[in-house]
Amino acid sequence: MKIKKGDQVEIIAGKDSGKRGEVLHVFPRLEKVVVKGANSMKRHVRPKRDGEKGQRIEKEAPIHVSNVMLVCPHTNTVTRIGYKIEGGEKVRISKKSGKVI
């Protein structure tokens, strides 16, 4: 996958399109990512002990990787990702600026 944990991404499709956030988790086998502050859902949790109340926890749900685009740290715009070999290492580059991400 071209998107990694810790990347800044923008959501390009769905109910949260236009929002930006950091990638918290990556699920390569499912081709999904979890973005901080986007695609939030409510999870109902039952009480575990007597006298304790149940509650609703709000957390982020996974989004398909095709619905997010990487934000280039140099130009602060969304960009596609390419690869280049520099010094025997494979590095990711921004297609817009051509700089290493």
C-alpha positions as CSV (number, residue, x, y, z in Angstrom):
1,M,0.0,0.0,0.0
2,K,1.2,3.5,-0.8
3,I,-0.4,5.0,2.3
4,K,1.5,4.5,5.6
5,K,0.7,5.0,9.3
6,G,1.4,8.6,10.3
7,D,0.7,10.1,6.8
8,Q,-1.4,13.2,6.4
9,V,-4.3,12.4,4.1
10,E,-7.4,14.0,2.7
11,I,-10.7,12.2,2.2
12,I,-11.9,12.6,-1.4
13,A,-15.1,10.6,-1.3
14,G,-18.0,9.8,1.1
15,K,-19.7,11.7,3.9
16,D,-16.4,13.2,5.2
17,S,-15.0,14.3,1.9
18,G,-12.7,17.3,2.2
19,K,-11.6,16.5,5.8
20,R,-7.9,16.0,6.5
21,G,-6.4,13.8,9.2
22,E,-3.5,11.5,10.2
23,V,-3.6,7.8,9.4
24,L,-3.8,5.9,12.7
25,H,-4.0,2.3,11.5
26,V,-3.5,0.6,8.1
27,F,-5.1,-2.8,7.2
28,P,-3.2,-3.9,4.0
29,R,-5.2,-7.1,3.5
30,L,-8.5,-5.3,3.7
31,E,-7.1,-2.3,1.8
32,K,-8.5,0.1,4.5
33,V,-7.1,2.8,6.7
34,V,-8.3,4.6,9.9
35,V,-8.1,8.4,9.7
36,K,-8.1,10.5,12.9
37,G,-11.3,12.5,13.2
38,A,-13.0,11.0,10.1
39,N,-15.8,8.4,9.6
40,S,-16.7,8.4,13.2
41,M,-19.2,6.0,14.5
42,K,-20.9,5.3,17.9
43,R,-20.3,2.0,19.6
44,H,-22.7,0.9,22.4
45,V,-21.0,-0.7,25.3
46,R,-22.9,-2.8,27.9
47,P,-22.2,-2.3,31.6
48,K,-19.7,-4.8,32.9
49,R,-20.5,-4.7,36.7
50,D,-23.6,-4.1,38.8
51,G,-24.4,-0.4,39.2
52,E,-22.2,0.6,36.3
53,K,-23.9,2.4,33.4
54,G,-23.7,1.5,29.7
55,Q,-22.3,4.1,27.4
56,R,-21.8,5.1,23.8
57,I,-18.2,5.4,22.7
58,E,-17.4,7.4,19.6
59,K,-14.5,6.0,17.5
60,E,-13.2,6.1,13.9
61,A,-14.2,3.4,11.5
62,P,-12.0,2.2,8.6
63,I,-12.2,3.8,5.2
64,H,-11.2,2.2,1.9
65,V,-7.8,3.4,0.7
66,S,-9.2,4.5,-2.7
67,N,-11.2,7.2,-0.9
68,V,-8.2,9.0,0.6
69,M,-5.3,10.8,-1.0
70,L,-1.9,11.7,0.5
71,V,-1.2,15.4,1.3
72,C,2.2,16.4,0.1
73,P,4.1,17.9,3.1
74,H,6.1,20.3,0.8
75,T,3.1,21.8,-1.2
76,N,0.3,21.1,1.3
77,T,-1.9,19.8,-1.6
78,V,-3.2,16.3,-2.4
79,T,-1.0,14.2,-4.7
80,R,-0.5,10.8,-6.1
81,I,2.4,8.7,-5.0
82,G,5.2,7.2,-7.1
83,Y,8.4,5.3,-6.3
84,K,12.0,6.0,-7.1
85,I,15.3,4.2,-6.3
86,E,17.8,6.5,-4.6
87,G,21.1,5.1,-3.3
88,G,19.9,1.5,-3.5
89,E,16.7,2.4,-1.5
90,K,13.1,2.5,-2.8
91,V,11.5,5.8,-1.7
92,R,8.1,7.3,-2.1
93,I,7.9,10.5,-4.2
94,S,5.2,13.1,-4.7
95,K,3.9,13.1,-8.3
96,K,3.2,16.9,-8.1
97,S,6.4,18.2,-6.6
98,G,8.7,15.3,-7.4
99,K,10.2,15.5,-3.9
100,V,10.8,12.5,-1.6
101,I,8.0,12.1,1.0
